[in-house]
């Protein structure tokens, strides 16, 4: 579960399998864009912290001292808040001893993605053959647990497993940032400090209560953690001890994580036995202004307007008075859906319609349904993760340094795509789509350039002898 406050996106890389924001990390010399972001950040800092943060971002010598001084002062205030809310002094001291701020999370807090992902790209990565096959394997492996969860909370196994698959790729991608460090930093710097102070204190209560071991509290830059990525406050409200061991452990216990997810959806208004929605066909010249998840009408009205289900059997279980909203994620020329209360429950997990549609569609695919009937309005469809890895391999074969071949299309992969598009006479877009993949499949890789003669060691420049910096663990991916 990602952060429940717009417009933040808690995971650096979004849901598992979606690329990280197009950022190259932290430049040695701040750009004009970085300075504008700095100014915006300084405006919301407390006076005691503003100067330290400004110097820190500009790379000035006193930066560390000022930041450390401001952070120490902030931690003192956090200590008072935490103790007032039930955290023992011992827990606070043990959890914050030697703690230093991670200023990279401030960049992520204010980051606005430069690369907008089309809905067909988003779904192609999140609902691909790999995730469907692994999800079906998890349905089989955890069959008894999921059946018990459905009996208790009324949420079907496929929906629960779909959330798991999208949020952490079935437990393979939790995030690797220490929650205490990230949340303490966000409590002291940047905007929404009050919100993050609550999450920080709640994290200490989770540690104190012994639900999750401190060293296992790793997650997104903004504090989402576990198999299904709960924020700490959401954990305290909705997590359950489904395996009966006395702890609510969504990191080390799959039953606890899946049971907690079902409990969240139940509390969000899930209606057992009802569908999230279904794909529909629109009549010609349909008035698209009637669309909207919140603009719900009785099914009988949609029928009168000429809206018809693609599969009539999926609609036959609902009464004519059942209320539904019309979702047009790519406009009236793309797939259309009538969505019900259960879609809203999924939406509440991470407030984005594309996210909710990915969960709903993956759940349908796990039940055996096929792809959407209507095509997306594009002549350049999105790529699955396997296809993205193939594309990256083709880029590497042409001499591009994109980092690890992992299917995550970040800044360096997009830069390489632009270069290949230009070389092939295509309009440079940087987008990883079917067109560039097929072009690289059919176009032979250029012959490697002849290696230059080796220079004597004494004549090599100092720059050439400096090793390339490696990306620090937990820093934004630049691939």
SEGU-513914 format. One line per field, with one value per residue (C-alpha): x, y, z; chain; residue number from 1. Coordinates in steps of 0.5 Angstrom, whole numbers, padded with zeros to 4 digits. Example, Ala and Ser with C-alpha at 12.3 -4.5 7.8 and 13.67 -1.06 7.14 Angstrom:
X: 0025 / 0027;
Y: -0009 / -0002;
Z: 0016 / 0014;
kette: A / A;
nr: 1 / 2;
//
This chain:
X: 0000 / 0003 / 0002 / -0005 / -0004 / -0004 / 0001 / 0006 / 0008 / 0012 / 0016 / 0022 / 0020 / 0013 / 0009 / 0014 / 0016 / 0014 / 0020 / 0024 / 0023 / 0028 / 0033 / 0040 / 0042 / 0045 / 0049 / 0056 / 0054 / 0047 / 0043 / 0038 / 0032 / 0036 / 0036 / 0029 / 0027 / 0032 / 0028 / 0021 / 0024 / 0027 / 0021 / 0018 / 0023 / 0024 / 0029 / 0033 / 0034 / 0034 / 0041 / 0044 / 0039 / 0041 / 0049 / 0048 / 0045 / 0050 / 0056 / 0058 / 0063 / 0059 / 0053 / 0054 / 0055 / 0049 / 0045 / 0047 / 0046 / 0039 / 0037 / 0039 / 0035 / 0029 / 0030 / 0030 / 0023 / 0021 / 0023 / 0018 / 0013 / 0014 / 0015 / 0008 / 0005 / 0007 / 0014 / 0019 / 0025 / 0029 / 0026 / 0027 / 0034 / 0036 / 0032 / 0036 / 0043 / 0048 / 0042 / 0044 / 0039 / 0038 / 0037 / 0036 / 0029 / 0027 / 0029 / 0024 / 0019 / 0019 / 0020 / 0015 / 0016 / 0019 / 0017 / 0009 / 0007 / 0002 / -0004 / -0002 / 0005 / 0003 / -0001 / 0004 / 0009 / 0004 / 0000 / 0005 / 0005 / 0011 / 0006 / 0000 / 0004 / 0007 / 0001 / -0003 / 0003 / 0002 / -0006 / -0004 / 0002 / -0003 / -0009 / -0011 / -0009 / -0013 / -0019 / -0019 / -0018 / -0024 / -0028 / -0026 / -0026 / -0030 / -0025 / -0023 / -0016 / -0015 / -0016 / -0011 / -0006 / -0006 / -0005 / 0001 / 0004 / 0003 / 0006 / 0012 / 0012 / 0010 / 0015 / 0021 / 0021 / 0020 / 0025 / 0031 / 0031 / 0031 / 0024 / 0027 / 0032 / 0027 / 0021 / 0026 / 0029 / 0022 / 0020 / 0025 / 0026 / 0021 / 0014 / 0009 / 0013 / 0007 / 0005 / 0011 / 0012 / 0006 / 0009 / 0016 / 0013 / 0008 / 0014 / 0017 / 0011 / 0011 / 0019 / 0017 / 0011 / 0015 / 0011 / 0017 / 0024 / 0028 / 0033 / 0027 / 0024 / 0026 / 0022 / 0020 / 0023 / 0017 / 0016 / 0011 / 0014 / 0012 / 0009 / 0004 / 0007 / 0003 / 0005 / 0006 / -0001 / -0004 / -0001 / -0003 / -0010 / -0011 / -0006 / -0008 / -0004 / -0007 / -0002 / -0003 / 0004 / 0002 / 0005 / 0003 / 0008 / 0007 / 0015 / 0016 / 0009 / 0006 / -0001 / -0001 / 0001 / -0005 / -0010 / -0008 / -0009 / -0016 / -0018 / -0016 / -0020 / -0026 / -0026 / -0025 / -0032 / -0031 / -0037 / -0036 / -0039 / -0039 / -0035 / -0030 / -0033 / -0033 / -0031 / -0036 / -0038 / -0040 / -0045 / -0043 / -0042 / -0043 / -0042 / -0036 / -0037 / -0042 / -0036 / -0032 / -0031 / -0035 / -0041 / -0045 / -0051 / -0056 / -0054 / -0061 / -0059 / -0053 / -0056 / -0061 / -0055 / -0053 / -0047 / -0047 / -0042 / -0037 / -0038 / -0046 / -0045 / -0041 / -0046 / -0052 / -0051 / -0052 / -0059 / -0061 / -0061 / -0054 / -0050 / -0043 / -0039 / -0036 / -0028 / -0025 / -0017 / -0015 / -0021 / -0027 / -0023 / -0020 / -0022 / -0028 / -0031 / -0037 / -0034 / -0037 / -0036 / -0031 / -0026 / -0027 / -0024 / -0018 / -0017 / -0017 / -0011 / -0007 / -0011 / -0010 / -0015 / -0009 / -0007 / -0014 / -0015 / -0008 / -0010 / -0017 / -0015 / -0009 / -0014 / -0019 / -0013 / -0011 / -0018 / -0017 / -0020 / -0016 / -0014 / -0018 / -0023 / -0022 / -0015 / -0011 / -0011 / -0004 / 0000 / 0006 / 0004 / 0007 / 0012 / 0012 / 0018 / 0021 / 0021 / 0024 / 0030 / 0030 / 0030 / 0036 / 0040 / 0039 / 0042 / 0047 / 0050 / 0050 / 0055 / 0050 / 0051 / 0045 / 0047 / 0043 / 0039 / 0033 / 0027 / 0026 / 0026 / 0030 / 0033 / 0040 / 0035 / 0031 / 0037 / 0040 / 0033 / 0033 / 0040 / 0038 / 0032 / 0036 / 0041 / 0035 / 0031 / 0026 / 0023 / 0027 / 0022 / 0026 / 0020 / 0020 / 0015 / 0014 / 0016 / 0023 / 0024 / 0022 / 0027 / 0033 / 0031 / 0031 / 0037 / 0044 / 0048 / 0054 / 0061 / 0065 / 0070 / 0077 / 0080 / 0085 / 0092 / 0094 / 0097 / 0103 / 0100 / 0104 / 0101 / 0093 / 0089 / 0087 / 0080 / 0081 / 0084 / 0078 / 0073 / 0066 / 0062 / 0057 / 0050 / 0049 / 0044 / 0037 / 0039 / 0034 / 0035 / 0038 / 0037;
Y: 0000 / 0006 / 0013 / 0016 / 0023 / 0026 / 0027 / 0023 / 0017 / 0013 / 0008 / 0011 / 0006 / 0006 / -0001 / -0007 / -0007 / 0000 / 0005 / 0009 / 0017 / 0020 / 0022 / 0022 / 0022 / 0028 / 0032 / 0035 / 0042 / 0044 / 0046 / 0051 / 0046 / 0044 / 0051 / 0052 / 0046 / 0048 / 0055 / 0051 / 0047 / 0052 / 0056 / 0051 / 0049 / 0052 / 0058 / 0053 / 0048 / 0053 / 0055 / 0048 / 0045 / 0051 / 0050 / 0043 / 0043 / 0047 / 0043 / 0048 / 0046 / 0048 / 0044 / 0038 / 0042 / 0046 / 0040 / 0036 / 0041 / 0042 / 0035 / 0034 / 0040 / 0037 / 0030 / 0033 / 0035 / 0029 / 0025 / 0029 / 0028 / 0020 / 0020 / 0024 / 0018 / 0012 / 0011 / 0009 / 0014 / 0007 / 0005 / 0012 / 0012 / 0005 / 0007 / 0014 / 0013 / 0015 / 0017 / 0022 / 0025 / 0022 / 0028 / 0024 / 0023 / 0031 / 0030 / 0025 / 0028 / 0034 / 0030 / 0031 / 0026 / 0028 / 0022 / 0021 / 0014 / 0012 / 0007 / 0002 / 0002 / 0002 / -0004 / -0008 / -0008 / -0009 / -0015 / -0019 / -0026 / -0027 / -0024 / -0028 / -0034 / -0033 / -0030 / -0037 / -0040 / -0036 / -0038 / -0045 / -0045 / -0041 / -0044 / -0046 / -0039 / -0035 / -0039 / -0038 / -0030 / -0030 / -0033 / -0028 / -0022 / -0023 / -0021 / -0026 / -0030 / -0027 / -0020 / -0020 / -0024 / -0018 / -0013 / -0017 / -0018 / -0011 / -0008 / -0012 / -0017 / -0023 / -0021 / -0020 / -0012 / -0009 / -0003 / -0002 / 0004 / 0004 / 0007 / 0010 / 0014 / 0016 / 0018 / 0022 / 0026 / 0027 / 0030 / 0035 / 0037 / 0039 / 0040 / 0035 / 0035 / 0034 / 0028 / 0025 / 0026 / 0022 / 0016 / 0017 / 0016 / 0010 / 0007 / 0007 / 0004 / -0002 / -0003 / -0002 / -0007 / -0012 / -0013 / -0013 / -0013 / -0006 / -0009 / -0011 / -0005 / -0003 / 0000 / 0006 / 0013 / 0015 / 0009 / 0004 / -0003 / -0010 / -0015 / -0011 / -0004 / -0001 / 0006 / 0005 / 0009 / 0004 / -0002 / 0000 / 0001 / -0005 / -0010 / -0017 / -0023 / -0028 / -0033 / -0033 / -0032 / -0026 / -0021 / -0017 / -0018 / -0016 / -0017 / -0024 / -0027 / -0028 / -0030 / -0023 / -0019 / -0022 / -0022 / -0015 / -0013 / -0016 / -0013 / -0006 / -0007 / -0010 / -0003 / 0001 / -0002 / -0008 / -0012 / -0020 / -0023 / -0017 / -0015 / -0009 / -0008 / -0010 / -0008 / -0005 / -0003 / 0004 / 0006 / 0011 / 0019 / 0017 / 0023 / 0022 / 0028 / 0022 / 0018 / 0019 / 0014 / 0018 / 0020 / 0013 / 0012 / 0005 / 0000 / 0001 / 0008 / 0006 / 0000 / 0006 / 0010 / 0004 / 0002 / -0006 / -0011 / -0014 / -0021 / -0021 / -0027 / -0022 / -0017 / -0022 / -0022 / -0015 / -0012 / -0006 / -0001 / -0003 / 0004 / 0004 / 0009 / 0009 / 0009 / 0011 / 0011 / 0013 / 0017 / 0014 / 0011 / 0006 / 0001 / 0003 / 0000 / 0000 / 0000 / -0001 / 0000 / -0005 / -0001 / 0004 / 0000 / -0002 / 0005 / 0007 / 0003 / 0008 / 0013 / 0013 / 0010 / 0007 / 0003 / 0000 / -0002 / -0006 / -0009 / -0011 / -0013 / -0018 / -0021 / -0022 / -0025 / -0030 / -0032 / -0034 / -0028 / -0026 / -0019 / -0013 / -0014 / -0007 / -0004 / 0002 / 0008 / 0007 / 0004 / 0003 / -0002 / -0002 / -0008 / -0013 / -0014 / -0019 / -0015 / -0009 / -0013 / -0015 / -0008 / -0006 / -0012 / -0010 / -0003 / -0006 / -0009 / -0003 / 0000 / 0004 / 0004 / 0003 / 0000 / -0007 / -0010 / -0011 / -0009 / -0002 / 0004 / 0009 / 0016 / 0012 / 0007 / 0013 / 0017 / 0010 / 0009 / 0017 / 0016 / 0009 / 0013 / 0018 / 0013 / 0010 / 0016 / 0016 / 0021 / 0021 / 0020 / 0016 / 0011 / 0004 / 0001 / -0004 / 0000 / 0001 / -0006 / -0009 / -0004 / -0006 / -0013 / -0012 / -0007 / -0010 / -0007 / -0003 / -0006 / -0004 / 0002 / 0000 / 0000 / 0006 / 0005 / 0004 / 0010 / 0010 / 0010 / 0017 / 0021 / 0019 / 0024 / 0025 / 0024 / 0018 / 0014 / 0016 / 0010 / 0012 / 0013 / 0007 / 0008 / 0008 / 0003 / 0006 / 0012 / 0013 / 0008 / 0012 / 0006;
Z: 0000 / -0002 / 0001 / 0002 / 0001 / -0006 / -0010 / -0007 / -0010 / -0004 / -0008 / -0012 / -0018 / -0017 / -0017 / -0018 / -0025 / -0027 / -0028 / -0023 / -0024 / -0030 / -0025 / -0025 / -0018 / -0014 / -0019 / -0016 / -0018 / -0018 / -0024 / -0025 / -0024 / -0017 / -0015 / -0016 / -0012 / -0007 / -0006 / -0006 / 0000 / 0004 / 0004 / 0008 / 0013 / 0020 / 0020 / 0024 / 0018 / 0012 / 0012 / 0013 / 0008 / 0003 / 0004 / 0004 / -0003 / -0006 / -0004 / 0001 / 0006 / 0013 / 0010 / 0014 / 0020 / 0019 / 0017 / 0023 / 0028 / 0025 / 0025 / 0032 / 0034 / 0030 / 0033 / 0040 / 0038 / 0035 / 0042 / 0046 / 0041 / 0041 / 0049 / 0049 / 0044 / 0048 / 0046 / 0051 / 0052 / 0051 / 0044 / 0042 / 0044 / 0041 / 0034 / 0033 / 0036 / 0031 / 0026 / 0020 / 0015 / 0008 / 0004 / -0002 / 0000 / 0000 / -0008 / -0008 / -0004 / -0009 / -0015 / -0021 / -0027 / -0033 / -0037 / -0037 / -0037 / -0042 / -0039 / -0044 / -0042 / -0035 / -0035 / -0040 / -0035 / -0029 / -0032 / -0036 / -0037 / -0032 / -0026 / -0028 / -0028 / -0021 / -0019 / -0021 / -0017 / -0011 / -0011 / -0011 / -0006 / -0001 / -0003 / 0004 / 0007 / 0002 / 0003 / 0010 / 0009 / 0004 / 0010 / 0015 / 0010 / 0004 / -0001 / -0006 / -0007 / -0014 / -0012 / -0005 / -0009 / -0015 / -0010 / -0007 / -0014 / -0016 / -0010 / -0009 / -0014 / -0009 / -0004 / -0009 / -0008 / -0001 / -0002 / 0001 / 0005 / 0013 / 0015 / 0021 / 0017 / 0011 / 0016 / 0021 / 0015 / 0012 / 0019 / 0019 / 0012 / 0006 / 0006 / 0010 / 0016 / 0020 / 0017 / 0017 / 0024 / 0025 / 0021 / 0024 / 0031 / 0029 / 0026 / 0033 / 0036 / 0031 / 0033 / 0041 / 0040 / 0037 / 0031 / 0026 / 0028 / 0027 / 0022 / 0017 / 0017 / 0010 / 0005 / 0000 / 0001 / 0004 / 0009 / 0005 / 0007 / 0007 / 0002 / 0001 / 0002 / 0008 / 0011 / 0019 / 0020 / 0016 / 0019 / 0026 / 0024 / 0019 / 0020 / 0023 / 0026 / 0021 / 0023 / 0030 / 0033 / 0037 / 0032 / 0026 / 0021 / 0014 / 0013 / 0015 / 0015 / 0008 / 0012 / 0016 / 0010 / 0006 / 0011 / 0013 / 0005 / 0005 / 0012 / 0009 / 0003 / 0007 / 0011 / 0005 / 0003 / -0001 / -0002 / -0002 / -0009 / -0013 / -0019 / -0019 / -0026 / -0033 / -0040 / -0044 / -0051 / -0053 / -0058 / -0063 / -0062 / -0054 / -0050 / -0046 / -0041 / -0038 / -0036 / -0029 / -0023 / -0019 / -0024 / -0022 / -0025 / -0025 / -0030 / -0033 / -0035 / -0038 / -0042 / -0044 / -0047 / -0051 / -0046 / -0047 / -0043 / -0047 / -0044 / -0042 / -0037 / -0032 / -0032 / -0031 / -0023 / -0022 / -0021 / -0026 / -0020 / -0018 / -0019 / -0024 / -0026 / -0033 / -0034 / -0040 / -0038 / -0045 / -0048 / -0052 / -0057 / -0052 / -0047 / -0043 / -0037 / -0032 / -0025 / -0018 / -0011 / -0011 / -0016 / -0011 / -0005 / -0009 / -0011 / -0004 / -0003 / -0008 / -0011 / -0018 / -0023 / -0027 / -0021 / -0019 / -0026 / -0026 / -0020 / -0022 / -0029 / -0026 / -0021 / -0027 / -0031 / -0025 / -0026 / -0033 / -0037 / -0043 / -0045 / -0046 / -0052 / -0054 / -0056 / -0054 / -0058 / -0060 / -0066 / -0061 / -0056 / -0049 / -0047 / -0042 / -0037 / -0041 / -0047 / -0044 / -0042 / -0049 / -0051 / -0046 / -0048 / -0055 / -0053 / -0049 / -0055 / -0059 / -0054 / -0049 / -0042 / -0038 / -0032 / -0030 / -0035 / -0031 / -0035 / -0031 / -0036 / -0033 / -0035 / -0038 / -0042 / -0045 / -0047 / -0050 / -0054 / -0056 / -0059 / -0063 / -0065 / -0068 / -0071 / -0075 / -0077 / -0072 / -0068 / -0062 / -0056 / -0051 / -0050 / -0049 / -0054 / -0059 / -0065 / -0063 / -0060 / -0067 / -0070 / -0066 / -0067 / -0075 / -0075 / -0075 / -0069 / -0071 / -0072 / -0065 / -0066 / -0067 / -0060 / -0059 / -0058 / -0050 / -0047 / -0043 / -0036 / -0034 / -0040 / -0038 / -0035 / -0028 / -0030 / -0034 / -0028 / -0023 / -0022 / -0024 / -0018 / -0017 / -0015 / -0007 / -0005 / -0004 / -0009 / -0015 / -0021 / -0027 / -0031;
kette: A / A / A / A / A / A / A / A / A / A / A / A / A / A / A / A / A / A / A / A / A / A / A / A / A / A / A / A / A / A / A / A / A / A / A / A / A / A / A / A / A / A / A / A / A / A / A / A / A / A / A / A / A / A / A / A / A / A / A / A / A / A / A / A / A / A / A / A / A / A / A / A / A / A / A / A / A / A / A / A / A / A / A / A / A / A / A / A / A / A / A / A / A / A / A / A / A / A / A / A / A / A / A / A / A / A / A / A / A / A / A / A / A / A / A / A / A / A / A / A / A / A / A / A / A / A / A / A / A / A / A / A / A / A / A / A / A / A / A / A / A / A / A / A / A / A / A / A / A / A / A / A / A / A / A / A / A / A / A / A / A / A / A / A / A / A / A / A / A / A / A / A / A / A / A / A / A / A / A / A / A / A / A / A / A / A / A / A / A / A / A / A / A / A / A / A / A / A / A / A / A / A / A / A / A / A / A / A / A / A / A / A / A / A / A / A / A / A / A / A / A / A / A / A / A / A / A / A / A / A / A / A / A / A / A / A / A / A / A / A / A / A / A / A / A / A / A / A / A / A / A / A / A / A / A / A / A / A / A / A / A / A / A / A / A / A / A / A / A / A / A / A / A / A / A / A / A / A / A / A / A / A / A / A / A / A / A / A / A / A / A / A / A / A / A / A / A / A / A / A / A / A / A / A / A / A / A / A / A / A / A / A / A / A / A / A / A / A / A / A / A / A / A / A / A / A / A / A / A / A / A / A / A / A / A / A / A / A / A / A / A / A / A / A / A / A / A / A / A / A / A / A / A / A / A / A / A / A / A / A / A / A / A / A / A / A / A / A / A / A / A / A / A / A / A / A / A / A / A / A / A / A / A / A / A / A / A / A / A / A / A / A / A / A / A / A / A / A / A / A / A / A / A / A / A / A / A / A / A / A / A / A / A / A / A / A / A / A / A / A / A / A / A / A / A / A / A / A / A / A / A / A / A / A / A / A / A / A / A / A / A / A / A / A / A / A / A / A / A / A / A / A / A / A / A / A / A / A / A / A / A / A / A / A / A / A / A / A / A / A / A / A / A / A / A / A / A / A / A;
nr: 1 / 2 / 3 / 4 / 5 / 6 / 7 / 8 / 9 / 10 / 11 / 12 / 13 / 14 / 15 / 16 / 17 / 18 / 19 / 20 / 21 / 22 / 23 / 24 / 25 / 26 / 27 / 28 / 29 / 30 / 31 / 32 / 33 / 34 / 35 / 36 / 37 / 38 / 39 / 40 / 41 / 42 / 43 / 44 / 45 / 46 / 47 / 48 / 49 / 50 / 51 / 52 / 53 / 54 / 55 / 56 / 57 / 58 / 59 / 60 / 61 / 62 / 63 / 64 / 65 / 66 / 67 / 68 / 69 / 70 / 71 / 72 / 73 / 74 / 75 / 76 / 77 / 78 / 79 / 80 / 81 / 82 / 83 / 84 / 85 / 86 / 87 / 88 / 89 / 90 / 91 / 92 / 93 / 94 / 95 / 96 / 97 / 98 / 99 / 100 / 101 / 102 / 103 / 104 / 105 / 106 / 107 / 108 / 109 / 110 / 111 / 112 / 113 / 114 / 115 / 116 / 117 / 118 / 119 / 120 / 121 / 122 / 123 / 124 / 125 / 126 / 127 / 128 / 129 / 130 / 131 / 132 / 133 / 134 / 135 / 136 / 137 / 138 / 139 / 140 / 141 / 142 / 143 / 144 / 145 / 146 / 147 / 148 / 149 / 150 / 151 / 152 / 153 / 154 / 155 / 156 / 157 / 158 / 159 / 160 / 161 / 162 / 163 / 164 / 165 / 166 / 167 / 168 / 169 / 170 / 171 / 172 / 173 / 174 / 175 / 176 / 177 / 178 / 179 / 180 / 181 / 182 / 183 / 184 / 185 / 186 / 187 / 188 / 189 / 190 / 191 / 192 / 193 / 194 / 195 / 196 / 197 / 198 / 199 / 200 / 201 / 202 / 203 / 204 / 205 / 206 / 207 / 208 / 209 / 210 / 211 / 212 / 213 / 214 / 215 / 216 / 217 / 218 / 219 / 220 / 221 / 222 / 223 / 224 / 225 / 226 / 227 / 228 / 229 / 230 / 231 / 232 / 233 / 234 / 235 / 236 / 237 / 238 / 239 / 240 / 241 / 242 / 243 / 244 / 245 / 246 / 247 / 248 / 249 / 250 / 251 / 252 / 253 / 254 / 255 / 256 / 257 / 258 / 259 / 260 / 261 / 262 / 263 / 264 / 265 / 266 / 267 / 268 / 269 / 270 / 271 / 272 / 273 / 274 / 275 / 276 / 277 / 278 / 279 / 280 / 281 / 282 / 283 / 284 / 285 / 286 / 287 / 288 / 289 / 290 / 291 / 292 / 293 / 294 / 295 / 296 / 297 / 298 / 299 / 300 / 301 / 302 / 303 / 304 / 305 / 306 / 307 / 308 / 309 / 310 / 311 / 312 / 313 / 314 / 315 / 316 / 317 / 318 / 319 / 320 / 321 / 322 / 323 / 324 / 325 / 326 / 327 / 328 / 329 / 330 / 331 / 332 / 333 / 334 / 335 / 336 / 337 / 338 / 339 / 340 / 341 / 342 / 343 / 344 / 345 / 346 / 347 / 348 / 349 / 350 / 351 / 352 / 353 / 354 / 355 / 356 / 357 / 358 / 359 / 360 / 361 / 362 / 363 / 364 / 365 / 366 / 367 / 368 / 369 / 370 / 371 / 372 / 373 / 374 / 375 / 376 / 377 / 378 / 379 / 380 / 381 / 382 / 383 / 384 / 385 / 386 / 387 / 388 / 389 / 390 / 391 / 392 / 393 / 394 / 395 / 396 / 397 / 398 / 399 / 400 / 401 / 402 / 403 / 404 / 405 / 406 / 407 / 408 / 409 / 410 / 411 / 412 / 413 / 414 / 415 / 416 / 417 / 418 / 419 / 420 / 421 / 422 / 423 / 424 / 425 / 426 / 427 / 428 / 429 / 430 / 431 / 432 / 433 / 434 / 435 / 436 / 437 / 438 / 439 / 440 / 441 / 442 / 443 / 444 / 445 / 446 / 447 / 448 / 449 / 450 / 451 / 452 / 453 / 454 / 455 / 456 / 457 / 458 / 459 / 460 / 461 / 462 / 463 / 464 / 465 / 466 / 467 / 468 / 469 / 470 / 471 / 472 / 473 / 474 / 475 / 476 / 477 / 478 / 479;
//
